[in-house]
Amino acid sequence: MDRSHCYNPFVYLRDDNDVQRLVTNLFKSTTPKGAQSNDPFWDTAAQMLLLALIFYLKYEAPEEEQNFAMVMEMLRAGDVDEEDNSPSPLDNLFFDLEKTDPDHIAL
């Protein structure tokens, strides 16, 4: 973070609609105008994953961990070993959340 301007959009997330708006705007701003996906399923899946991660951080993480650096850390925790069928640390995080709060918005 030495070269960061320290802007953290998580600070401005007051409610669930703000989270939705952040993810929607992020995807719109990183997609070239007129570009269309061959399979929109993957675009939707990527948006849903990002929503789940941000909702998790917003409601479960301490304030100092509510940032995109932590989103990236969570994504790395989701890496799977193709030779090992055990769940990833990210899977376990969400399995635990489902046990304690099955109606959590991150699920």
C-alpha positions in Angstrom: 0.0 0.0 0.0 3.1 2.3 -0.1 2.0 3.5 -3.6 -1.7 3.8 -2.7 -3.7 7.0 -2.7 -5.5 5.4 0.3 -8.9 5.8 -1.4 -11.2 3.1 0.1 -14.8 2.9 -1.4 -15.8 0.6 1.5 -16.0 3.7 3.7 -18.9 5.0 1.7 -21.0 1.8 1.8 -23.9 2.7 4.0 -26.4 0.0 3.0 -26.9 -3.0 0.7 -27.8 -0.8 -2.2 -24.5 1.0 -2.0 -22.7 -2.4 -2.3 -24.8 -3.3 -5.3 -24.1 0.1 -6.9 -20.3 -0.3 -6.2 -20.1 -3.7 -7.9 -22.3 -2.6 -10.9 -20.3 0.5 -11.5 -17.0 -1.3 -11.1 -18.0 -3.8 -13.8 -19.5 -1.1 -16.1 -16.4 1.0 -15.8 -14.1 -1.9 -16.7 -16.1 -3.2 -19.6 -15.4 -1.5 -23.0 -18.4 0.2 -24.6 -20.3 -2.1 -26.9 -18.5 -5.2 -25.7 -20.5 -8.3 -25.3 -19.6 -11.5 -23.6 -19.8 -14.8 -25.4 -21.3 -16.3 -22.3 -22.9 -13.8 -19.9 -23.1 -16.6 -17.2 -19.4 -15.9 -16.4 -19.9 -12.1 -16.1 -22.8 -12.7 -13.8 -20.9 -15.2 -11.8 -18.0 -12.8 -11.4 -20.3 -10.1 -10.2 -22.0 -12.4 -7.7 -18.7 -13.5 -6.3 -17.6 -9.9 -5.8 -20.9 -9.1 -4.2 -20.5 -12.0 -1.8 -17.0 -11.0 -0.8 -17.9 -7.4 -0.3 -21.0 -8.2 1.7 -19.0 -10.6 3.8 -16.4 -8.0 4.6 -19.0 -5.3 5.2 -20.9 -7.3 7.8 -18.3 -9.7 9.2 -14.9 -8.1 9.0 -13.4 -5.5 11.3 -13.4 -2.0 9.8 -9.6 -2.1 9.0 -10.1 -5.2 6.9 -12.9 -3.7 4.8 -11.0 -2.9 1.6 -10.0 -4.2 -1.8 -6.7 -5.6 -0.5 -8.8 -8.0 1.6 -11.0 -8.8 -1.3 -7.9 -9.9 -3.2 -6.7 -11.9 -0.2 -10.1 -13.7 -0.1 -9.9 -14.4 -3.8 -6.5 -15.9 -3.3 -7.9 -18.0 -0.5 -10.4 -19.4 -3.0 -7.8 -21.0 -5.2 -8.3 -24.7 -5.5 -5.9 -27.5 -6.0 -7.2 -29.6 -8.9 -5.7 -32.7 -7.4 -7.2 -32.2 -4.0 -11.0 -32.3 -3.5 -11.0 -30.6 -0.2 -12.7 -27.2 0.1 -10.6 -24.0 -0.1 -10.2 -21.7 2.8 -12.7 -19.4 1.2 -15.2 -22.2 0.9 -14.7 -23.0 4.6 -15.3 -19.3 5.4 -18.6 -19.3 3.7 -19.6 -22.8 5.0 -19.0 -21.5 8.5 -21.1 -18.4 7.8 -23.9 -20.5 6.5 -23.9 -22.6 9.7 -24.1 -19.5 11.9 -26.3 -17.3 9.7 -28.0 -19.1 6.8 -29.9 -16.0 5.7 -26.7 -13.8 5.5 -26.8 -11.5 2.5 -23.3 -12.7 1.5 -24.6 -16.2 0.8 
